[in-house]
């Protein structure tokens, strides 16, 4: 910014400085009587106050414009439809999802190995069951897991407050390579977490008791309420839930 631009922007300050300098020169030359000094000082102080008021009003206007621009930018930013949940975020995220639910929860093709683990059950499934806002939990699971469900899972559910919310699973021939949990946000909105079977999304370990490989999620795909995938997941769930 040039000197002339600065002078144009702050002409009132330049006027105060110039008048003060001239007053000092005239007084030193005995051309300005002393009884004019006090009124001149008061006049210069008044100009200074007016400058401060002007600067403050300008600052408020600039802040208002900035807030308006931020608001316009925020309106243009769409929420993420799909988010990858990393291993370090899994525990916090799943608990958050369980507490966020406000209605019915759908469990589709959930890995029974997760139910067997007390730590996983207490972190993922128990908070959803004991959430007072959860009205019902509907599992749709593979037929081959019915014995494991009755032996390992039901006793854990029975110990939970509100365990009766978990209805008898719908046993189906599921060949899809995904599992998901859908929660209800009310007002017709839903969110979901999808697990994909196999690497790199699923980690396998050898279960010592059954001597069979078990899968646990390594990454989750979180689906936001505005994503079209929610409707596809609902279709998949209903396809197996109501399949004769």
C-alpha positions in Angstrom: 0.0 0.0 0.0 1.4 3.4 -1.0 1.8 6.5 1.2 -1.1 8.2 -0.5 -3.4 5.2 0.0 -2.5 5.1 3.7 -3.0 8.9 3.9 -6.4 8.6 2.2 -7.4 5.8 4.6 -6.3 7.6 7.7 -6.8 11.3 6.8 -8.2 12.1 10.2 -5.1 10.9 12.0 -2.9 12.9 9.6 -5.0 16.0 10.3 -4.6 15.5 14.1 -0.8 15.1 13.7 -0.5 18.1 11.4 -2.6 20.4 13.6 -0.6 19.4 16.7 2.7 20.1 14.9 1.6 23.5 13.6 0.3 24.4 17.1 3.7 23.6 18.6 5.5 25.6 15.9 3.2 28.6 16.3 3.4 28.5 20.1 7.2 28.4 20.0 7.2 31.4 17.6 4.9 33.2 20.0 2.2 33.5 17.3 -0.3 31.3 19.2 -1.5 32.7 22.6 -1.5 30.2 25.5 -5.3 30.5 26.1 -5.8 28.9 22.6 -3.7 25.8 23.6 -6.4 24.1 25.8 -9.3 24.4 23.2 -6.9 23.1 20.6 -6.0 20.1 22.7 -9.6 19.3 23.3 -10.4 19.7 19.6 -7.6 17.3 18.7 -8.8 14.8 21.4 -12.3 14.9 19.9 -10.9 14.1 16.5 -8.9 11.2 17.9 -12.1 9.8 19.6 -14.0 10.1 16.3 -11.3 8.2 14.6 -11.5 5.4 17.1 -15.2 5.2 16.7 -14.9 5.1 13.0 -12.3 2.3 13.1 -14.5 0.3 15.5 -17.5 0.6 13.3 -15.4 -0.5 10.3 -14.0 -3.5 12.2 -17.5 -4.6 13.2 -18.6 -4.4 9.5 -15.6 -6.4 8.4 -16.3 -9.1 11.1 -19.9 -9.3 9.9 -18.8 -9.7 6.3 -16.4 -12.5 7.4 -19.1 -14.3 9.3 -21.5 -14.1 6.3 -18.8 -15.5 4.0 -18.1 -18.4 6.5 -21.8 -19.1 6.6 -22.0 -19.3 2.8 -19.0 -21.6 2.6 -20.5 -23.9 5.4 -23.7 -24.2 3.4 -21.8 -25.4 0.3 -19.9 -28.0 2.2 -21.8 -31.3 2.1 -21.4 -33.8 4.9 -19.3 -36.9 4.0 -21.4 -39.8 2.9 -18.7 -42.4 3.5 -16.0 -42.4 6.1 -13.3 -45.0 6.7 -13.0 -45.8 10.5 -9.4 -46.8 11.3 -8.4 -49.5 13.9 -7.5 -46.9 16.5 -10.9 -45.3 16.2 -13.1 -48.5 16.2 -13.8 -48.7 19.9 -14.7 -45.0 20.3 -16.8 -45.0 17.1 -18.8 -48.1 17.9 -19.7 -46.9 21.3 -20.7 -43.6 19.9 -23.0 -45.3 17.4 -24.6 -47.4 20.1 -25.4 -44.4 22.2 -26.6 -42.4 19.2 -29.4 -44.8 18.4 -33.0 -43.6 18.9 -35.0 -46.6 17.8 -34.5 -50.0 16.1 -31.1 -51.5 15.3 -30.4 -54.0 12.5 -27.6 -56.5 12.8 -26.9 -58.2 9.5 -24.5 -61.1 9.1 -22.5 -60.1 12.2 -19.5 -62.2 12.9 -20.2 -64.6 15.8 -16.6 -64.4 16.9 -17.3 -60.9 18.0 -20.1 -62.0 20.2 -18.0 -64.7 21.8 -15.4 -62.1 23.0 -16.5 -60.5 26.3 -14.4 -57.4 25.5 -15.9 -56.9 22.1 -19.4 -57.7 23.3 -19.2 -55.2 26.2 -17.7 -52.5 23.9 -19.9 -52.9 20.8 -23.2 -54.7 21.6 -23.9 -54.2 25.3 -24.0 -50.3 25.0 -26.6 -50.7 22.1 -28.7 -53.1 24.1 -28.6 -51.0 27.3 -29.3 -47.7 25.5 -32.6 -46.6 26.9 -33.6 -45.2 23.5 -33.1 -48.5 21.8 -36.6 -50.0 21.1 -35.7 -53.2 19.4 -32.7 -55.0 17.9 -33.3 -57.3 14.9 -30.5 -59.7 14.0 -30.4 -61.4 10.5 -27.7 -64.1 10.7 -26.3 -67.1 8.9 -28.1 -70.3 9.7 -24.9 -72.1 10.7 -24.5 -69.9 13.7 -27.7 -70.8 15.5 -26.1 -73.2 17.9 -23.3 -70.7 18.7 -26.0 -68.0 19.2 -27.9 -70.1 21.8 -24.8 -71.3 23.6 -22.5 -68.2 23.7 -24.5 -65.1 22.7 -27.9 -65.5 24.5 -26.4 -65.8 28.0 -24.5 -62.5 27.5 -27.6 -60.8 26.2 -29.6 -62.1 29.1 -27.2 -60.3 31.5 -27.8 -57.0 29.9 -30.4 -54.5 31.0 -33.0 -54.5 28.3 -31.8 -57.8 26.9 -35.4 -58.6 25.9 -35.1 -55.9 23.1 -33.0 -58.4 21.1 -35.5 -60.5 19.2 -35.0 -64.0 17.9 -32.6 -63.9 14.9 -33.8 -64.4 11.4 -31.7 -67.3 10.2 -30.9 -67.1 6.5 -28.6 -68.5 3.8 -26.4 -65.4 3.5 -23.6 -65.5 0.9 -22.8 -61.8 0.8 -19.3 -60.7 1.9 -20.5 -57.8 4.0 -21.9 -57.3 7.5 -23.5 -54.2 8.8 -25.2 -52.5 11.7 -27.8 -49.8 11.0 -29.0 -47.5 13.7 -32.1 -45.2 13.8 -31.7 -41.5 14.2 -35.5 -40.8 14.1 -37.2 -38.6 11.5 -36.6 -41.4 9.0 -32.8 -41.0 9.2 -30.4 -43.9 9.6 -26.6 -44.4 9.8 -24.7 -47.6 9.3 -21.3 -49.3 9.8 -20.3 -51.8 7.1 -17.7 -54.6 7.6 -16.2 -56.2 4.5 -15.1 -59.8 4.8 -11.5 -60.5 4.0 -8.3 -58.4 3.8 -7.6 -55.6 4.3 -10.9 -54.8 6.1 -11.1 -58.0 8.2 -8.4 -59.6 10.3 -8.5 -63.3 11.0 -7.3 -65.2 14.1 -7.4 -68.9 15.0 -9.9 -69.6 17.8 -8.3 -71.9 20.3 -11.5 -73.6 21.4 -13.1 -74.2 18.0 -9.7 -74.4 16.1 -11.4 -72.5 13.3 -10.4 -69.1 11.9 -12.5 -66.2 13.2 -12.8 -62.7 11.6 -12.9 -59.4 13.4 -13.2 -56.0 11.7 -10.0 -54.1 11.2 -11.6 -51.2 9.3 -15.3 -50.1 9.2 -17.0 -48.1 6.5 -19.3 -45.6 8.1 -22.3 -44.6 6.0 -23.9 -41.2 6.7 -27.6 -40.6 6.8 -27.6 -38.7 3.5 -26.0 -41.5 1.5 -28.0 -43.5 -1.0 -26.2 -46.6 0.4 -28.6 -46.5 3.4 -31.5 -47.4 1.1 -29.5 -50.2 -0.5 -28.6 -51.6 2.9 -32.2 -51.5 3.9 -33.1 -53.5 0.8 -30.5 -56.1 1.5 -31.7 -56.4 5.1 -35.4 -56.8 4.1 -34.5 -59.2 1.4 -33.2 -61.7 3.9 -35.5 -60.8 6.8 -38.7 -61.5 4.8 -37.2 -64.2 2.5 -39.4 -67.4 2.7 
